[in-house]
Amino acid sequence: MVHDEDLPVRKRTRLEKLVLDTLGIEELRDYIGELQEEIARVEADIARKQGHRSAADAFFRKP
């Protein structure tokens, strides 16, 4: 008998995968643009959080 805790952890998918076969070339380019905008937004948030962490690490560093 297999229990849920015995199964490997599945990575959660955050984006809905589109059926690409139904999209035209311009629609695919628009989709790529949307994804690139989202990547840029996430990278900016990562940079902001790293800045906060660096500041906190510097503040709490032992002299």
Secondary structure, DSSP 8 states (H G I E B T S, - for coil): ---GGGS-------S----GGG--HHHHHHHHHHHHHHHHHHHHHHHHHHHHHHHHHHHH---
